[in-house]
Amino acid sequence: MKHIFLTGLLPALFITAAITRPHSLTAQETQTRNLDSIVIVATQAAKDAPVAHSRITKEDLVRTPPTQNLPFALSLTPGAVVMGENGTGSGYAYLRIRGTEGARIQVNLNGIALNDGESQEVFWVNLPALSGFLENVQVQRGVGTSVNGSGAFGATVNMRTAYATPAPYLHATTSYGSFRTRHLAIGAGTGTGIGQGGTGRFLPVGLALDVRYAHNQTAGYIDRGHGNMHSLFSRLSWIQPTYALKLYYIYGEQHTGITWMGIPYDQLLTNRRYNPAGAYKDADGNTRFYPNETDNYVQHHVQLNHSFHPGGNVAWSNTLHITKGDGFYENYKQKSSGDHIVRRSMDNVYAALSSVGTWTAGNAEAVLGLNYAYYNGHHFGLRTYDVSKPDFTQAPEYYRNLGRKHDGSAFLKTTYAIPLKGVENTLKLFADIQYRYVSLHMDGVDTDAVSMAHQAQWHFFNPKAGMTLLLAKDHQLYVSAYTGSREPSRSDIKESIKAGRTAHLQPEKMLDLEGGYRYMTNHLLLGVNFYAMEYNNQLVPTGKISDTGYEIKENVPKSYRRGVEIEAGWHILPQLRLEGNVCLSTNKIKDFTFHLDTYDHPHTWNPVRPQVQEYYALTDLIYSPPVTGVAQLNYKPFATQSHLFKNLEAVATARFVGKQYYDNTGSAERMLPAYQVLGLTITQPFETKKVGTFTVTLFADNLLNKHYCASAWAYRAAFRDMGTVELTRGFFPQAGFQAMVKVEWSW
């Protein structure tokens, strides 16, 4: 079947990845969007920038089931691999790009970084149904251009919320699908009235209110992988000819079953939906599961943005952002000291202030960005040994620690265009520098009573440069050299403290070399991008995971990711559009020594020294498939005819992910086989003159009901005089065939 897929994919590579469908705007709409986009334009890459990037439009976003978190809507971008912990994508979901995991992917919403200050992750489950209030998403692969906040270290996801609309609207969606998965969303907006004449408005022209509420619920594919999630998006906008003021409030709430442990290998072969979380033996020796094995979290996001564009060559935008989050998970623990139940909580505040100014003059453009962010996170836990009737109101607190982080950065990006011989030939030079200062203070004790006291400061300087040669109006050649750097996460530091190796823990650095060619018209797109991401001190997983699912990492001196990405597409007929991309890569660690925890005997588990070591001159990087590919066909059979089904659309997709290793030894025993997933989306809108538009959509995924795992982990230990023993493995199987029906009404 793999050969059939690749045969079908190759023709698509001479077709399209994203054909731009232009939309004409009025002068007032253009001015409104300019004001609405100053900070976005400053932090997203321009279409002729020497950066590998993809744009996902609102039309693309709605082709993903509304219950799946945003990574699944980005799964068709080159080099992307997605995984849902509960197998459906509706709970905890993870995105990797070019093998780069979430902690190295910067995620921005309206120009503000959403990455957690400690873990550096974005937990998409905390923002359910996010794609429903987005206008578009740009994914930059590699280091990318400088943005506010932490420097991207492998990819950047830039999200922008929906534009303010001129006219009022109403919107409602309901969906139901496999594994009792359901979705309900209701939205409304007053419109700004700009260009509408203001007749009949109860608000002044330029003042608008938008509100959208969504609720997702699922039983999950994995046993007890249930989810109950809510989100609210609201925006109050005041838009005038030369300035705009916008106040956002975004709320996310999630209650999910714990699924981060994965499935043991023996259970995977007999019951791939098995979930070991909360398993214990009762007095009669029967296996039971603790009923409240849950993860719970609430986030409040507030953004206040002021944009000023007086006309001419200057624009300026300032944004204040505050996120308040708190939650806990409850978990049954089996220990030799006695079975018990823990409730581990966190309470954090993240605040950021950014200012972005743009200036243009003739052939030159400059963008200056300033950012300051503060994070304050508290971690604490309760423990009770009364496992039959746990009462946490009386349970003692057994640990508490905190982390405070200050993060200040500034960037300056400049572009200069040099006209060449010929009317349309231009050479564009790009220069980009970023300085970032980070200060971290940790204190308190962890769950095992080890002191977390630690302080660190980092200074990062990230220069970037590139050039693009515009040949005629449709051809681009580009080359760039970008640098990136990032500090260790809280989990990295915590484990280094416990191992007594904080002096050996280093920040990561990377040189990203990129170059390629693009050909873009309204009907045809061809693109090829070569990249070499050369790392110093990359943090890679050791094979251990913490008891909350984090992978424990250590620095490796030299490693790299090198590859080529090919995108292509062709709008063959008004009824037919083909798209495709493929990423071919090699991802290696040089001179790698794998350290295995060593114990005296499997009955006593007393640590001994020295550790067993395994040396690899050249080995594969974890979670880095050498081949990923996507093919997509969009077909509107009646697009040229005038009847009820004129806008009927069928979109067929095929995603292929090559083999990947789930530890850094390159062993075939710890390798996930390649897999492919076929999907189909059928959409039919029904327009009426008086009551708006009704749209019915059918989503079907994994049409061939393939059994595959998108991720896994392995931990190996050595016992003195007994050789190496593989101790534990966990797998994350994804659902087989699943389907959903969505009915949408808009007015």
SEDOLO-230639 format. One record per residue (C-alpha): residue in three letters; y, z, x. Coordinates in steps of 0.02 Angstrom, whole numbers, plus 50000, padded with zeros to 5 digits. Layout:
BEGIN
ALAYZX...
***
This chain:
BEGIN
MET500005000050000LYS501165003450147HIS501034985250201ILE501424979450025PHE502994990250023LEU503624984050191THR503304966150142GLY504354968849987LEU505714977950083LEU506034965050218PRO506744951650100ALA507874964850027LEU508614967750200PHE509434950850186ILE510204955850022THR511424970649975ALA511664988950003ALA513244990849900ILE514204976449822THR515964981749780ARG516504977449605PRO518414977549605HIS519394985149461SER521194980549426LEU522374995349410THR524114996049339ALA525555001249453GLN525625018349369GLU523745020849387THR523855015849570GLN525245028549602THR524245042049511ARG522705038649615ASN523715038349775LEU524345055749736ASP522605061049684SER521835054849847ILE522955059349995VAL521785072450068ILE520255061950026VAL520935046550114ALA521335057450264THR519565064350281GLN518515049450228ALA518195034750341ALA519105018550301LYS518035003450261ASP518434995750431ALA518225011850532PRO516975011250677VAL515845023550585ALA514195020850496HIS514525025750316SER513955022750138ARG514885024749975ILE514025030949818THR515025026849661LYS515055035449493GLU513945021449426ASP512685025249564LEU512725044049530VAL512255042349346ARG510665032849393THR509925049449451PRO509245061649320PRO510625074449283THR509425088949316GLN509125083749496ASN510325090849625LEU511505079649723PRO510365076049874PHE509255065549761ALA510755054849713LEU511035051749900SER509215047549937LEU509545028749942THR510735029850090PRO510045024450260GLY509005037450350ALA509025049950206VAL507525060950164VAL507585073050017MET506475087449964GLY506435098849812GLU505645115949836ASN504935116749659GLY504385098549667THR505615091449541GLY507305091849629SER508035103249495GLY508005119349596TYR508275121549783ALA508495104149857TYR508735098750037LEU509445083350121ARG509095076650296ILE509995061650371ARG509305053650530GLY508215069250543THR509755080450541GLU509505095150423GLY510755103050304ALA511505115650425ARG512135101050531ILE512815090950385GLN514595095150338VAL514915094450152ASN516705092950088LEU517345094149910ASN519095086849893GLY519295088550081ILE518755106850091ALA517145111750181LEU515845119850067ASN514615124850204ASP514185143250204GLY515085152150346GLU513485160650408SER512005149250374GLN513085133450385GLU512055126550240VAL512605120550069PHE511425127049936TRP511515113349806VAL510645123849676ASN512225134449667LEU513175119249602PRO511995111949470ALA512425095549382LEU513735092449517SER513625073449508GLY514255074049328PHE516035078049381LEU516155067549540GLU517095051149559ASN516195045749717VAL515335051949875GLN515505045050050VAL514115048650175GLN514575046650359ARG513085045950476GLY513225052950651VAL514675063750705GLY515905053650600THR517785055550594SER518615072550608VAL518815082650450ASN519525099550404GLY518435114050453SER516835114150555GLY516425098850655ALA515035088250580PHE513495087450689GLY512445073250623ALA513195068250457THR514625071650336VAL514575071150146ASN516315068950072MET516385071849885ARG517875069149774THR518035075049596ALA518375062749454TYR520105055249441ALA521285061449308THR521205048949164PRO522725042149071ALA521925043748898PRO521035058348813TYR519145058148805LEU517605067348742HIS515885067048820ALA514185074548780THR512455072348859THR510745078848816SER509135075648914TYR507315080748907GLY505895076949027SER504305081949117PHE503915100149158ARG505005105849012THR506545100149105ARG508115098848999HIS509975095949020LEU511495098248910ALA513275093948957ILE514895093848858GLY516575087948925ALA518315084248863GLY520015079748932THR521765077648865GLY522235063448984THR523875062949079GLY524715050948957ILE525355040749105GLY525535022749049GLN525095027748871GLY526875029648807GLY526665048048765THR526495044648578GLY525585058248484ARG525345069548636PHE525485088248616LEU525675090148806PRO527055083048917VAL526655066549001GLY525835070249169LEU525035086749113ALA523155085849087LEU521695097649060ASP519875092949098VAL518365103949059ARG516505100749079TYR515055112849052ALA513245109149097HIS511595118449077ASN509975113749167GLN508285121649135THR506545118049202ALA504815125549215GLY504615116949384TYR503135107349453ILE502635121849567ASP501935137149476ARG503335149249431GLY504585137149509HIS505665138749355GLY507545136549351ASN508955141349233MET510635134849293HIS512405133649226SER513965125149291LEU515765123449234PHE517105111749299SER518905113549245ARG520525106049309LEU522335107749259SER523375093349328TRP525245090449334ILE525585072949400GLN527335066049425PRO527965050149512THR528125058249684TYR527025073649679ALA525475080949599LEU524885098749572LYS523065102149528LEU522165118549494TYR520245118049495TYR519005131249439ILE517165127449470TYR515785139549420GLY513945138849468GLU512555150549417GLN510705149249460HIS509155159249419THR507595151949499GLY505835156949543ILE505495159549728THR504665144249805TRP505245144649987MET503555150050058GLY502725133350025ILE500865131449985PRO499465136550103TYR498395122250166ASP496795127950081GLN497675129049912LEU498505112149938LEU496795103949936THR496245112149773ASN497825116449676ARG499405108249741ARG500475117449614TYR499975134549681ASN501375146649728PRO500925161749837ALA502575170849807GLY502275188049734ALA500375187449750TYR499465204149765LYS497765212049731ASP497605224649591ALA496455239849594ASP494985229049538GLY495275216049675ASN495995202849558THR497435191949617ARG499015194749516PHE500815189349534TYR502355200149524PRO503265194049367ASN505055195349429GLU504925185249590THR506655177649569ASP508205171749660ASN509895174049575TYR511625168649631VAL513355165649557GLN514815156249637HIS516635154549585HIS517665140849669VAL519545139849649GLN520595125949725LEU522475123649715ASN523105107049783HIS524875100549802SER525105082349853PHE526785074549894HIS527095055949914PRO528945051749906GLY528605033449943GLY528765024050104ASN527715029550251VAL527445048350228ALA526215058250123TRP525735076550130SER524415087350045ASN524065106150049THR522525114649976LEU522085132849953HIS520245136049919ILE519335152249878THR517465154549846LYS516755170949784GLY514865172349783ASP513615186049750GLY511785187249707PHE510085194249752TYR508255190149761GLU506815201449710ASN505185200049806TYR503495208849813LYS502985213649991GLN501245218050051LYS501355228650209SER500195240250304SER501485253950273GLY501245251650086ASP501585238449955HIS503375238449893ILE504695228049806VAL506355223449884ARG507975217749806ARG509035209749941SER510825205949896MET512325197149968ASP514165197649922ASN515365185850009VAL517105178450004TYR517615162050084ALA519455156850090ALA520185141150168LEU521925133750184SER522145115750238SER523625104450264VAL523495085650291GLY524925073750326THR524865054850344TRP526165043350421THR526185024350432ALA527385012850522GLY527044994450545ASN525354992350626ALA525125010950663GLU524465025350561ALA524275043750603VAL523405057950510LEU523665076150557GLY522545089750485LEU522665108650501ASN521385120750433TYR521045139350433ALA519535147550351TYR518975165650335TYR517235171450285ASN516715189250244GLY514885191750199HIS513935207850160HIS512035209050158PHE511155224350089GLY509495228850011LEU508585241149900ARG506735245449913THR505545254149795TYR503725258749818ASP503465260649631VAL502745243149608SER502105245949432LYS503785250949357PRO505145246549484ASP506825254749448PHE508185249049566THR509485260549490GLN508635274649585ALA508025264649737PRO508785269249906GLU509745256650012TYR508745253050170TYR509875241050264ARG511655234450263ASN512525222450381LEU514055211550376GLY514795196250457ARG516625191050475LYS517105173950535HIS518775165950575ASP518785147050591GLY520365137450639SER520455118950677ALA521655104550697PHE521385085850711LEU522445070650745LYS521835053250701THR522775037550747THR522495019250711TYR523395004650789ALA523134986550737ILE523414972550864PRO523574955050789LEU522544942350885LYS522574923550894GLY522254916850720VAL522994922150555GLU521654934750505ASN520974940950671THR521444958950713LEU520884972050838LYS521014989850771LEU521005004250894PHE520495021650836ALA520795038050926ASP520325055050855ILE520395072450931GLN519895089050856TYR520115106650922ARG519175120950839TYR519175139750871VAL517845151250798SER517765170150805LEU516265179750739HIS515985198350715MET514325205350654ASP513875223650624GLY512645235050534VAL510745235150536ASP509465222550475THR507915224950366ASP506915231350514ALA508285243850565VAL508785233350717SER510655233950753MET511575217750712ALA513125222150816HIS513745206150897GLN515385197550937ALA515685179850996GLN517075167051016TRP516955148351038HIS518205134851083PHE517715116951041PHE518625100951089ASN517935085051010PRO518745068651065LYS518265052350979ALA518735034251005GLY518245017350939MET518794999750900THR518474986950764LEU518694968250784LEU519094959950618LEU518564941750625ALA519264931750479LYS519254942850324ASP517414946450301HIS516704949750476GLN516844966050574LEU516204970850746TYR516414988950799VAL515965001350936SER516325020050953ALA516005035551057TYR516135052150966THR515805069951022GLY515245084550915SER514895102950940ARG514395117850834GLU514045136350851PRO512365144850813SER512085150950636ARG511895169150583SER510005167050575ASP509975159850753ILE510995174450818LYS510005187550721GLU508355181750794SER509075180550970ILE509655198750955LYS507905204250908ALA507145194251050GLY508425200951174ARG509005183151212THR510805182551150ALA511405178151325HIS510285162651319LEU510885156551148GLN512085142151174PRO513165131351058GLU512545113651031LYS513455098151094MET513175079851062LEU513825062751116ASP513645049850979LEU513725031651030GLU513795019050887GLY514065000350872GLY513734986950745TYR514204972350636ARG514694970850453TYR514894955750341MET515604959650169THR516074948650022ASN516024951549835HIS514264944349828LEU513484947449998LEU513374961750121LEU512504961950289GLY512614976050414VAL511754982450568ASN512174998550660PHE511465004650826TYR511615022950871ALA511195034851012MET511445053350977GLU511245062351144TYR511105081451129ASN511405095751248ASN510655112451197GLN510085106651026LEU509355120950924VAL507615116150866PRO506345126050761THR505095136550857GLY503815136450717LYS504295153650653ILE505135156350486SER506015171850427ASP505445181050271THR506825172150174GLY506265154750225TYR507465151250370GLU506755142050520ILE506995151650683LYS507675140550821GLU507955139951009ASN508975128751123VAL508195113951213PRO509215106651357LYS509005088051323SER508515078451166TYR509055062751077ARG509005052250919ARG509145033550946GLY508935019950819VAL509545005250717GLU510065004850534ILE510034988550438GLU510874986450269ALA510934970850167GLY511234964949991TRP511494949949881HIS512224948249708ILE511164932949675LEU511604930049492PRO512674938949364GLN511034946449302LEU510254950949469ARG510764961449619LEU509614966149763GLU509934979949888GLY509014987250036ASN509114996650199VAL507955002150337CYS508165014550479LEU507075012850635SER507235026950760THR506475036750903ASN506835055450907LYS506295065051061ILE506435081251160LYS506345080451350ASP505505093851456PHE505075105151312THR504165121751332PHE503415128651173HIS503245147651174LEU501885155451068ASP501985173651015THR500505182351097TYR499515197251031ASP498075207651094HIS496885204950947PRO496965198150768HIS496475215350701THR497825225450788TRP499245212850813ASN500035221950960PRO501255210351052VAL500855207151235ARG501715198251378PRO501855185451445GLN501925173051302VAL500775158051305GLN501735142351352GLU501415124051313TYR502405110951412TYR502835093551346ALA503735080951457LEU504235070851303THR503855075551124ASP504415071150948LEU505815080450859ILE505295089550702TYR505625081650529SER506165065050605PRO505205050150533PRO505315034550643VAL505475023450489THR506375025850324GLY506745011950202VAL507425008450029ALA507354993249916GLN508244992149749LEU508334978849614ASN509664979149477TYR509284967449333LYS510354964049178PRO509314951149085PHE510634947248953ALA512234949249056THR512814931349020GLN512484932548832SER513494940348693HIS512394951648590LEU511874969748571PHE510864970448733LYS512164962048844ASN512334977848952LEU510494982348959GLU510104986649141ALA508474990149232VAL508524997349408ALA506914997949508THR506885007549673ALA505645009849813ARG505865023349947PHE504785023950103VAL504725038450227GLY503675036750384LYS502585050150462GLN503465065850520TYR502925080950622TYR503215098550558ASP503285106350729ASN503975100050895THR502315097050982GLY501965079550914SER500205084850865ALA499305074050737GLU498595090250664ARG500355095350614MET500985078950543LEU501455073850367PRO500815056450326ALA501995042650273TYR502355040950087GLN503215029349966VAL503975033049796LEU504335020249660GLY505605023649524LEU506315014849372THR507905017849271ILE508275008349109THR509975010149028GLN510635003248864PRO512385007048799PHE512845004548616GLU514705002348588THR515525005948421LYS517305003048364LYS517605020048287VAL516445033148360GLY516375028548544THR514895023148651PHE513105029448645THR512025026548799VAL510155029148808THR509365030448981LEU507545031949031PHE507155038949204ALA505415037349279ASP504975042849455ASN503405041949563LEU502725028249451LEU501085027249547ASN500815046149535LYS500675048049724HIS500225065049794TYR501345068249944CYS502255082250034ALA504055079750086SER504105094550206ALA503025108150285TRP503065121550418ALA501815128850541TYR501725144850643ARG500475146950784ALA500065162850877ALA499005165951031PHE497795180351058ARG497465186351235ASP495805180051301MET495435171451135GLY496455155451150THR497735148251031VAL497495150550844GLU498475141750709LEU499005155850598THR500005149650449ARG500565133450370GLY501595130150215PHE501785113650122PHE503035107549992PRO502165095149876GLN503245084649762ALA502875080849580GLY501805066149530PHE502385054749390GLN503855062049295ALA505015055049164MET506595059749070VAL507595052748925LYS509485054948920VAL510635051748771GLU512475051148811TRP514005049648699SER515755045948761TRP517385042748672
***
